[in-house]
Amino acid sequence: MNRTITIKGTGKVSVKPDLIIITMRLESHDYEYEKTMKLAAESVNVLQNAIEKAGFNKDNLKTTDFNIRTHYESYRDKDNNYKSRFDGYICEHGLKLEFDFDTEVLSNVLTAIGEAMVEPNLNIQFSVKDKDAVNEELLIRATENAKSKAEILTKASNVTLGDLISIDYNWGDLYLYSNTNYNMEDRCMAFKTSAPDITPDDIDVSDTVTFVWEIK
């Protein structure tokens, strides 16, 4: 039976954000299904016009999710018992706008949305455009880290590192977002002001790969 050594290599990378992602959620509610869908379509159209005003094409506003469901409200009957009754339909529409990191563009987008006749729930995040490059660098560093550990351990143990037998890697999605929070109240969004020259935290990410080598 061949003797083996199993090493877990860790790769760490720190990158500067170069992408701004604004996610928006619209909610429409009406007792009738057709009116609910009409309200939802009108709200999206208002948002599309707003981002066009900020210099984008309406096709830049991407749908992330769409959901329509029935809604029920609770009430007490004449005997003070809780009951529920149909209260129409709720349509939830998630949208996303991505663009290169630029605080002036961010300010223009937020102002345009603030002036529009809709009030979406907003979330602003800072990420990176070339996610594949970050993942590739992580794997390279994890491999180098594992190889270095293996060579140190085998040398200290007076054995020789042999052929690589296997590589075990979990191909999961990496969380490539800065921890910096950027929040703005709805009332503030309608004012035309320049966004401050913010510098988001670097994105620190790590990943692991497990290697098995033969030892002689």
N, C-alpha and C positions, 0 to 999 in steps of 0.2 A: 504493500500500500504506500503510495506516494505521500511524503510529508508536505504540508502546505502551511502558508501563513496568510491570514485574512486581515486586511487593512482597510479602514474607512478613511478616505481622503476628504478634506473639507476645502472648498473654494470660497473665497470672500471677495466681493467687488463693491466699490463705492463709486457711484456715478452721479453726475449733475443732471437734474431734470431739464429737458429741452422740449417738453410737451405739456400743454394745458388741456385738461379735460373737464368740460362742464356737463354734468348730467342734470336733466330736468324731468320733473314728474308732474303731469297735468291730471286733474281729476274733474270729471263731469258727472252731474247727478240730475236725473229727472224721473218723473213717475212713468213716462212712456219710453219704450225702447228706442223708437225712431228719433225722438227728440234728444235722447241721451247721446246717440251716435252723431247727430247733427251738431250738438254742442262740442263734442270731442273734435270733430273735423274742423269746426270754426276756430277752436283754440289752437290747434296745430297750425292752421293757416296764419293766425296772428303771430305766432312764434316764428314761422318761416319769414314773414314780412319783416319782423324785427331783426333777424340776423342778416337779412339782405341789406337792411339799413346800415348795419355795422360793417358791410363790405364782403359778406359771404354769399355763396349761392345757396338757395333753399335746399338743394340736394345734400349740402354738407351736414344738415341736421338729420341724424340717423335714429331710427327706432331701435331701442334696446329691448323693450317688451311691451305687450299690449294685452289688456285684460278687461273684460266686461262681466259683471256679476250682478245678481239680484241683491237687494238690500232690505233688511227688515229692522224695524225699530221696536223697542220694548215699551210697554205701557202697563198701567194698572187698571184692571177692570173695576166694576162697581163694588166687587167684594174685596178689593185691594190685593188681588192676585196678579202676579206678573204674567203678561201675555206678549206675543209678538205679532206684528202685522206687516204686510208687504208695504215697502216704501220706495218702490221704483227700482231703478238700475244705476249702478255706478260704473263708469268707464275710467280706467287708469291707463295712462299712456306714458311710457318712459322714453326719453330722447337723449341724444348725446351729441355734443359739438366738440371736435378736437382741432387744435391749431398749434403752430409753433409758439414756444415760450416768448411772449411779448406783453408786458404789462399795459401798454397803451391799447393794444387790441383787446385785451381783457376788459379794460375800462369801457371801451366803446360797446362791447357786447353786453356788458351788464347794464349800461345806461339804456341801450335800445330795448332790452327786455323789461327794464323797470318802467319805461314809458309806454309799453304795450298794455293792452286791456286784458291781460291775463296775469295770474300770480302763480307761476310754477314753483314747486319746491326745488331749490337749487343745491348742488354740491359741486365744489371746485377742487380738483386734484391736480397734482403735478407728477408727471411720469416721464418716460423716455420713448422716443420713436423707434429706435432699432433694438427691440427686445431680443431678437435672435443673437445679436452681437454680444449682449450682456450674458445670455445663457451660454454661448460658446466660450467666453472668457472664464466663466465660473467652472465649466467642465475642465478646461485646460488647467486651471489652478488646482482644482480638486485632484486631478490626475498627478500633477507634479508633487502635490502635498503627500499623496499616498505613496508614490514612488520613493520620496525622500524618507518617509517613516520606515518603509520596508527595508531600504538599504541600511539605515541606522541600526535597526533591530537585528537584521541578519549578521551584520558585521560584529555587533556586540555579542552575538550568540555563536560566533565562529562557524557560521554556515554560509552557503552561497545562494543568492537569489536565482531561481530558475525561471522557467517559462511562465507566462501569464496564463492562468487556467480559466478564469471567468471574471466578468464585470457585471455588477448588479447596480442598476440605477432606476430610480422611480421617476418617470417622466411626468411630473406634475407641473402645474402652472406656477410661475413665480409671481410674488406680489411686488411689482415694480412701481411703487408709489412713495412719494415723499411723505414724511410725517407732519409736514407743515400744514396747518389749517388756515383756510382763507374764508372768512365768513363776512357776510354783508346783509343787513336788514333790508326787507323789501322797500321800506320808505326811503332808504339811502340810495337805492339803485337808480331812482329817477333823476338824481342830480348829476349833471355833467361835470365830473371832476377827474383829474388825472390820477391813475392808480399809483401808489407809492412804488419806488424802485425796490421791490422785495427780492430777497434771495432765498429760495426754499432750501430746506435741509437736503443734503445729498441723500441719495437712495442707497441704503446699505442692505445688501442681500447676500445670502450664503446658500450653499447647496452641498450635498454629500454624495459620494460614489464609493461603493465597496468593491475592492479588488481581492482576488485570490491568486497567489503565486505559489509555484512549486519551490520547495527549498531542498538543497542538496548538502 
